[in-house]
Amino acid sequence: MRTASGIVDEHGHFIAGVVLITAGYSADGKYSHYLTVQAPLRIGDTVLKRPSMFLVGRGLKGRQLEVALQCCSYGCLVGTTVAHRITDSSRLESLHIWPPEEKSLIQIGRFGVPYRLGTE
């Protein structure tokens, strides 16, 4: 299961994601992952207030990875944030949602974006 990851909070709500299989140059960076959220969540600077499903797009911007979240239900861009290169690990993962007790990080490849359960 290297292409899927998720966590469950203390209330039984889950946050889970999976890598989308895309082909062709036109799909490059447009959507790379699918994320489903059952609890309020802050990913970087973006707040996801209600349970929903999101398409995740990404693209390199210099030495950082720009991550865009688009709501599947409404088709609108919810927000963008920046993922930074993870320097304390050489482990490459297509997607890993680390438990908040360990890292509180969503890892995409060699990059990670912090997250926090709840919206405060």
Buried (B, 14 or more C-beta within 10 A) or exposed (E): EEEBBBBEBEEEBBBBBBBBEEEEEEEEEBBBBBBBBBBBBBBBEBBBEEBBEBBBBBEEEEEBBBBBBBBEEEEEEBBBBEBBEBEEEEEEBBBBBBEBEEBBBBBBBBBBBBBBBEEE
